């Protein structure tokens, strides 16, 4: 079967626009399950996926170039910050625009995007970093304490002292 492989990106913007942003690096618009993915071809670049991106906290970068400078306002309003992102590898058969086979190969959350604005040409590049949903190498939440650590950070504050009297022991408090 002849055709081509491409990548698709889906960013969940339902809390802002009520829709998902769907992009592809295919040469023309394609559909998956009735959803249209807009073609950006070589203007859309995705870093190579590694185990460090998936299992560790190394960020994956998605770059979209050729965007109108007017879009800067949307970026400044944190439209893309902490949004769910799914990247798929897809196969489109020759002579059609419907994806026949696809696999999710990255799922995560976006960080605050960076922009590189070219004012003379009137366009900008948008670089969005993404973190894996796993974050397996992250340190424990810092919103935990016991009387000893609380006294070290807040000398003289005796909240934990009185809370621990009831428990008859120094206890680890967690959020």
Number of C-alpha atoms within 10 A of each C-alpha: 6 8 10 13 14 17 21 23 24 17 19 20 18 11 10 11 10 9 11 17 16 19 22 28 23 22 13 12 16 22 17 16 8 9 11 16 21 19 18 18 17 12 14 22 17 17 12 9 13 12 9 13 22 21 15 17 18 17 20 21 19 19 17 20 18 16 15 14 17 11 12 17 10 10 16 14 9 14 16 21 18 16 18 19 23 17 21 18 16 20 19 22 15 11 8 11 17 19 18 13 13 16 11 13 12 20 19 23 20 22 18 17 19 14 18 13 18 13 9 6 10 12 18 20 20 21 20 21 20 27 24 22 17 14 16 11 10 9 7 7 8 8 8 12 16 15 20 15 13 17 16 10 10 10 10 9 12 12 11 18 16 11 14 15 10 8 9 9 11 14 14 12 11 10 7
